[in-house]
Amino acid sequence: MCIFLTAAFFLRDTGAAAQVMHSSYRTYVFRLKPHEDLKRSIMQFAKEHNIKAGIVLTCVGSLEQVNLRFANQDNGAKKNGHFEIVSLTGTFSDTACHLHTSVADSTGHTFGGHLLDENLVYTTAEIAIAELEELFFDRVNDATYGYQELLIRRKNEPRKP
């Protein structure tokens, strides 16, 4: 069953006022099984469903391997063990994503960062996402820091250089 609601998204462009875009959205819920890769599975789902603008609504589950890039670091840090997923958030399309996660270890120590490949499900990952039906997410270079950042546009609007 699909639920359609209205969502608003804000895009701040250097030197311009905040831009507000509204879109109806379709929700999807799916479950990953042991040893599946969290990021790769979300990207595969987006490709299979031709999702051009998606957001993570929620995710609960566990990981047997965590691979995150921490703030302002060039490389990821991989850890093996048993971790509870306490948060997963971000934007994605069928070509790119920007996802962050927080996990807790067996003592409750919580840490998080940028989700990389090789975050492997331990028992389950129950994921709810939304496809923003009228929008298109793209990644373009932002000269401020040199990173590929989110560009939001309507599906019928041409890409601006």
ABEGO torsion letter per residue (X at the ends): XBBBBBBBBBBBBBGBBBBBBBBBBBBBBBBBBBGBBAAAAAAAAAAAAGBABBBBABBBEBBABBBBBBBGBABBBBBBEBBBBABBBEBBBAABBBBBBBBBBAAGBBBBEBBBBGBBBAABBBBBBBBBAABBBBBBBBAAAGBBBBBBBBAABBBBX
